[in-house]
Amino acid sequence: MAEQNKTSNFGVTFHDLIMAGNPFNIPTTRIKIDIDMDIETTIRIMSEGVPGAEKCLHQMLKIQPFLILKLDKLNIRGQQIWQLYKNYFKEDVNSFTLAVVNKSQDMIDWVNFMLPNWPKARR
């Protein structure tokens, strides 16, 4: 069985690519947010149909109007927003807002490394 951190023919690991963001500018399937979009359209796109994420985004907008753009820049959407709000921040929108404003590395690490392994029963 191949080693998980085995380097590719290009001399980098999959983990290196993840940590570097999107160095090759590979297109994603997520709809791009445009600064000219109305707020409701932006919230629908960012929530990805997750009602809890939509609720959270509406609450965050009351505190920090341009916060959605920061979440988008961090590539945090839909289920990730809901799980952060519900499980990581225990539904404390002020703490969540502050973490996004400060680009909390703990929050980002939780989304990238803990959330994928979060028990399905707790979702």
Summary of the structure (lengths in Angstrom):
residues: 123
radius of gyration: 16.0
end to end distance: 31.9
largest distance: 51.0
contacts: 286
relative contact order: 0.10
helix: 58%
strand: 0%
